[in-house]
Amino acid sequence: MRIIPAIDIIDGKCVRLSKGNYDTKKIYNENPLEVAKNFEAHGIQYLHLVDLDGAKSSQIVNHKILEQIASNTTLKIDFGGGLKSDDDLRIAFESGANQITGGSIAVKNPILFKQWIAKYGTEKIILGADAHNEKIAVSGWLEESEEELLPFIQNYQKEGIHYVICTDIAKDGMLEGPSFNLYDKILMEVQGIKLIASGGISTFDELPRLSELGCEGTIIGKAIYENRISLKQLENFIITTPLRFN
């Protein structure tokens, strides 16, 4: 299972929120590149980079941070937040993103999102399926849509989507453990996807459980920043755990 630390950006700084609430913002580091280099130094190969300013605005905002990290590390970066147009996507890939995550756009403009899948391929485009009470949330989780989680994923699987990041918003940033039952349900109902679990990771012991469920990757944020899980533990996990999927 891939280990994918998260860096969320507001005003160019590394922050974390609780349940996606911007009022709970906590700054952990003023230098995201420093954080990314520390991840890389512990054998981590992947990074989930979220432009929280972009998620609230009408366009990508923190692409310079993306470019800085991509230019100064070997991390494979998936980037999300504020990707609402072809130009945003072009900027993200030109700035060094290996993959992009589309959540709100997949709900609000499915025609455009499907065009992205066709143009860039399913290895480059990740479906963001972030949910509250199994309803998809959009606009930086500030809105709840009428889209049901499982049909939403299934519909995009028919369009060729392989990678799906699913966050249970009620768990995000709360350090109370991930939604094991939800991920199990998704993997039972939507077979063949590469599910990346996100939200609520609180202890190292949860990682083998997610791997056993069949998750292709897991995104870890606050548990790292609050020293609940050490980078050394993640380094050892990466060394000793073979990847489930290529």
QUICORGI-V812398 format. One record per pair of residues at least 6 apart in sequence whose C-alpha atoms are under 6 Angstrom apart, sorted by the first residue. I is the first residue (numbers start at 1). J is the second residue. D is the distance in Angstrom with one decimal. If there is no record, write none. Layout:
I|J|D ; I|J|D
This chain:
1|211|5.7 ; 1|216|5.1 ; 1|217|4.9 ; 1|243|5.1 ; 1|244|5.8 ; 2|217|4.3 ; 3|217|5.9 ; 3|218|5.5 ; 4|46|5.2 ; 4|47|5.2 ; 4|218|5.9 ; 4|219|4.6 ; 5|47|5.4 ; 5|219|5.4 ; 5|220|4.8 ; 5|221|5.9 ; 6|47|6.0 ; 6|48|4.6 ; 6|49|5.9 ; 6|220|5.9 ; 6|221|5.0 ; 7|49|5.0 ; 8|14|5.6 ; 8|15|5.5 ; 8|49|5.9 ; 8|50|4.7 ; 9|15|6.0 ; 9|51|5.2 ; 9|52|5.6 ; 10|52|5.7 ; 10|53|5.5 ; 13|30|4.6 ; 14|27|5.9 ; 14|28|5.7 ; 14|29|5.1 ; 14|32|5.5 ; 15|26|5.4 ; 15|27|4.4 ; 15|28|5.5 ; 16|25|5.8 ; 16|26|5.5 ; 17|24|5.4 ; 17|25|4.9 ; 18|24|5.9 ; 18|172|5.9 ; 18|173|4.4 ; 19|169|5.2 ; 19|170|5.6 ; 19|172|4.9 ; 33|69|5.4 ; 42|235|5.5 ; 43|235|5.7 ; 45|75|5.0 ; 46|75|5.2 ; 46|76|4.8 ; 46|77|5.9 ; 47|77|4.8 ; 48|77|6.0 ; 48|78|5.1 ; 49|79|4.9 ; 50|79|5.8 ; 50|80|4.9 ; 50|81|5.5 ; 51|62|5.8 ; 51|81|4.6 ; 52|81|5.8 ; 54|60|4.7 ; 54|61|4.9 ; 54|81|5.2 ; 54|82|3.9 ; 55|81|4.3 ; 55|82|4.2 ; 55|139|5.8 ; 55|140|4.9 ; 56|140|5.9 ; 59|82|4.9 ; 60|82|4.5 ; 60|83|5.7 ; 60|88|5.8 ; 67|95|4.5 ; 67|96|5.7 ; 70|96|5.2 ; 76|98|5.9 ; 77|97|5.3 ; 77|98|5.4 ; 78|97|5.8 ; 78|98|5.8 ; 78|99|4.5 ; 78|100|5.1 ; 79|100|4.7 ; 79|101|5.9 ; 80|100|5.7 ; 80|101|4.8 ; 99|124|4.4 ; 99|125|5.8 ; 100|125|5.4 ; 100|126|6.0 ; 101|126|4.5 ; 101|127|5.7 ; 101|128|5.7 ; 102|127|5.4 ; 102|128|5.3 ; 103|128|4.2 ; 104|138|4.6 ; 104|139|5.8 ; 106|113|5.5 ; 122|161|5.5 ; 126|163|5.0 ; 126|164|5.6 ; 127|164|4.8 ; 128|164|6.0 ; 128|165|5.0 ; 129|165|5.9 ; 129|166|4.8 ; 130|136|5.6 ; 130|137|5.8 ; 130|166|5.1 ; 130|167|4.6 ; 131|137|5.3 ; 131|168|5.3 ; 131|169|5.9 ; 132|169|5.5 ; 134|149|5.1 ; 135|147|5.6 ; 135|148|4.8 ; 135|149|5.5 ; 136|145|5.6 ; 136|147|5.4 ; 136|149|5.8 ; 137|143|5.6 ; 137|144|4.3 ; 137|145|5.7 ; 162|193|4.9 ; 162|194|5.6 ; 163|194|4.8 ; 164|195|5.0 ; 164|196|6.0 ; 165|196|4.6 ; 166|197|5.6 ; 166|198|5.9 ; 167|198|4.7 ; 167|199|5.3 ; 171|199|5.5 ; 171|200|4.7 ; 172|199|4.0 ; 172|200|4.8 ; 173|200|5.7 ; 173|222|5.9 ; 174|200|5.7 ; 175|200|4.9 ; 175|201|5.9 ; 175|202|4.5 ; 176|200|5.5 ; 177|200|4.6 ; 177|201|4.9 ; 177|202|5.3 ; 178|199|5.9 ; 178|200|4.5 ; 178|201|5.3 ; 194|216|5.3 ; 195|215|5.2 ; 195|216|5.4 ; 196|215|5.9 ; 196|216|5.6 ; 196|217|4.5 ; 196|218|5.1 ; 197|218|4.6 ; 198|218|5.9 ; 198|219|4.9 ; 202|223|5.2 ; 203|229|6.0 ; 204|229|5.8 ; 223|229|5.6
